[in-house]
Amino acid sequence: MGTDKTSFCAGKILINGKYFPFENGSAVEIKLSSLNLLFGDTLHIVIEHRKECKPKVLNPEKVCGPSHIDRHSDFRALNDSILTLSNSIPGKKYRLQQFKWNRWIGLDTLNAVSNSDSSNCSINIKKYLHSGTNQFRIKTLGSPETYSRTVAIKQKDEKDFMPFKSSSQTYYFTNPVEFKRATYYEVYDSYGNLVLKGYGKSFYINKLPKGLYYINYDNQTSELIFG
């Protein structure tokens, strides 16, 4: 790739109508803290790009919020396995999200039970809990996208989640891959493609080509060498 702006997707960025200088590359970071914006100020970002590509905006919640879902809503933990969203607006749909593997992951859609002028949502999160500190929030489905405050639930930290491991966090397996207890997992190849995902105490990788993979499980990420 060259160094001229036509070699990359984005050619020009405007923030509130003013040109935003940036060093062209595969990724551009806009630090909102450097814009000296006050609460309630308008933020309008325009990205001019080549027709054959479409820029991807990471962490859009940093641009749009995050803000509270509703002025009167209350998102909290009833106990170590039940979360509740109370006093929300009837008819709105919400999705539970969990911060895991360095990103927010969408879980279940909450079903509201309507009262006269408000709705209550509750969900059992026991199956989603991992070792250490768990972080959950609620996202509004539809426009505009808004987010609740984050609720943290602490669990016992399990360092030896795999039945055996090396000091480099690299595991060598044939079949199957086993955990000490059931967990959600994701397996990516060396190119970053998701090739397996699921929930359980073990899974088989015999249908995958031999080589290096990256596995997300519990609250950890490790290398997995198959072959």
Stockholm file with secondary structure:
# STOCKHOLM 1.0

chainA/1-227         MGTDKTSFCAGKILINGKYFPFENGSAVEIKLSSLNLLFGDTLHIVIEHRKECKPKVLNPEKVCGPSHIDRHSDFRALNDSILTLSNSIPGKKYRLQQFKWNRWIGLDTLNAVSNSDSSNCSINIKKYLHSGTNQFRIKTLGSPETYSRTVAIKQKDEKDFMPFKSSSQTYYFTNPVEFKRATYYEVYDSYGNLVLKGYGKSFYINKLPKGLYYINYDNQTSELIFG
#=GR chainA/1-227 SS CCSSGGGSSEEEEEETTEECCCCCSSCCCCCGGGGTCCTTCCCCEEEEECTTCCCCCSCTHHHHCCCCSSTTCEEEESSSSEEEEEEECTTCCEEEEEEETTEEEEEEEECCEECSSCEEEEEECGGGCCSSEEEEEEEESSSSCCBCCCEEEECCCCSCCSSSCCTTSEEEESSCEEEEEEEEEEEEETTSCEEEEEEEEEECCTTSCSEEEEEEETTEEEEEEEC
#=GC SS_cons         CCSSGGGSSEEEEEETTEECCCCCSSCCCCCGGGGTCCTTCCCCEEEEECTTCCCCCSCTHHHHCCCCSSTTCEEEESSSSEEEEEEECTTCCEEEEEEETTEEEEEEEECCEECSSCEEEEEECGGGCCSSEEEEEEEESSSSCCBCCCEEEECCCCSCCSSSCCTTSEEEESSCEEEEEEEEEEEEETTSCEEEEEEEEEECCTTSCSEEEEEEETTEEEEEEEC
//
